[in-house]
Amino acid sequence: MIISDSVIKELTNAFKKAKHVGIISHKNPDPDTLSSNIALRKFLEADKKKVSSVCIDPIPEKLLFITKKYDFKSSIDKNMDLLVCVDTSSRDQTHFLLKNTKKNIIVIDHHASNEMFGKINIVNPDAASTTYIIYFLFKKMRIKINPETATLLLTGLYYDTGNFMHSNTNATVLMIAADLQSKGANRKQIVEMMNKTHSVNQLKLWGKALSNITLTKTGGAVSGLTKDDFQTCNATQNDTKGIIDYISSTKDSKYAALFCNDDDGNIKGSFRSKEENVDVADLAKYLGGGGHKKASGFSIKGKIKRDTYWSITKN
Ligand SMILES: [Mn+2]
C-alpha cells in the first residue's frame, strides 16, 4: 500500500499541533477498531501526547485482552482538539459522538462505504483491516514496531480476514502477518482469545444450531434458533456470534443463513455467501436489512418455523 509523502506530512503536522487527541472506535466495537485504537494511542503517547480512547459502547469482556490497562471514555472531552476515527465508515458509526462537532477529524479506515468525513482521510478499501493501513503508516513513518504493537496489528488483521480464511487474505496480508510475527507478535494469545473462550452454554447453543441445519435445493445451508433453544441452553443472542461460519462450512452449500427468534418477537438473520454469483446483500435488503455481498443481516418482527425447511413469517 502506497501512502504519499504529503499525507504523512499532513498527518504529522496535525499530530504535532494537537494538545489532546481523542481516538474514536466505532459503536459495537470489534477487534480491528480496538487494536487500531490502542496501537495508535501507544505511538502518540510515546511521543508525549495526551491521548484518550473513546467508544460510545462499553468494551465487551471478551475483547478486554486487546485494550488491557487502557481505559475508554464514552464521550468526547471539550479539551480534545483532534479526533482520529479508526475503522469507522461514517459519523453515524460513532453513534451521536460526532454529531455536531466542529473539531478536526482524521479518518483511518478500510470500508468501501466510507463517507470521507475527515479533514484528512486515509481510506483504502483494498486494505484487509484498519491495522493493515496502520502497519503501512508506521512503516512509512519509520516507527519501530515492538512486540506489543505487533500483537495489536496482527489482532485486527487476523479478525478482519476471518482467521486468514476470507477472500481478502492476499499475499500482502500474509507478508504483513509474517513480518509482525517476526517482530514478536503473540499469535498464540490472539488465537486463544479469539477462538478458545466460548462458554459451555454458548457451545450448547452452537450444538443446537448445527443440529438444526437443513440444506435447501438452491444450495442454502439454513439453520434456526427458537426462543426455546436459547432458554434450554441458558444462552443469549450474543452467543450466536460465530455460528454462521460453521453453518457456512456445510458441504455443497452456496450460502448460509441463520435465523434467531429473541424474547421481543424479533427475528435476527445473518447471511454468508460462498460464491461470487450469490449476493446476500440483496437478500438482506429485501428483508429490510443490509450489509456486504458476502455477509449481511436483517432484523424484523416475526416468527421462525421448521417443517422440511426453515421458514420465516413476518408480523
Ligand atoms: Mn475493520
Residues whose N, C-alpha, C, O or C-beta is under 5 A from the ligand:
A	BS01	MN	D32 D87 S129 T130 D160
